[in-house]
Amino acid sequence: MSADAAAVRSTVTSADGTTIVVETVGTGPALVLVDGALCSLEFGPARDVAAQLAGNFTVHLYDRRGRGGSGDTLPYAVEREVDDLAAVIAAAGADVFVMGQSSGAALALEAAAAGVPMRGLAVYEAPYVGINTVRGRTPDYLADLQDLLAHGKRGAMVDYFMVRMVGGPAFLPVLMRLMPKVWRQLRAVAPTLLNDTRILGDFEVHPERLSAVRVPTLVMGGSKAKPNMMKAVEDVAAAVTGRPPVILAGQTHNVSPAVLVPELIAFFQGLER
């Protein structure tokens, strides 16, 4: 099955009236995928993951607000993105599973902690990795991104995220510029980096918040994660499940769908028994 075989597009309306574009593929129990920073229906891992899950689940993936065809009602608030996910879940039906990657994992955890109904939750590497101190200065990610956006520097926002916030090599944004279509997609959604930054707050795990998650949860990370990411995965698992996380051998933050999907199938199908 190709990544978009038999996919159906629809829209849902969030609590504040924002239109959210949803793509649905597959058959079986409902499963909603939540993307990370800079991702959309047209760019990111969700379609490949959905394609490999479509034989077991009815998979719903969506453009988070401000991305792709979805609206962007202002002012932004994390609660509004939680409402967006709640609207997608409600449209998917009862007893819905949820899976989030990266900042999408943080959003899914926020939704679960807020009591958004879901049958089970899987998260991969919510990036509660702290804030990188540079030359003795602890940057204010949100303020820096806001300043770049105010000056129309969307490309610089992508650079800042990839290098300063994520800790990637300085040549990474240069490589992205060599792929014009990809670079256009990244620049188009660059303003939503402010949203992800607000969701992650101080980029630290807050056990008192995550302990409010009451649904069965699978917390995963990759064996090749950097030390700060591995600690984040372990701290999320301790706060939510009280058990060690599942570590996927040979995986980085850009986890392979071929490795991720079997874990999701086993976990979610196990909840059905």
Secondary structure, DSSP 8 states (H G I E B T S, - for coil): --TTTT-EEEEEE-TTS-EEEEEEEESSSEEEEE--TT-BTTBSSHHHHHHHHTTTSEEEEE--TTSTTS---SS--HHHHHHHHHHHHHHH-SS-EEEEETHHHHHHHHHHHTT---SEEEEE---------BTTB---HHHHHHHHHHTT-HHHHHHIIIIIIT---THHHHHHHTSHHHHHHHHHHGGGHHHHHHHHTTSS--HHHHTT--S-EEEEEETT--HHHHHHHHHHHHHHTSS--EEETT--SS--HHHHHHHHHHHHHHHH-
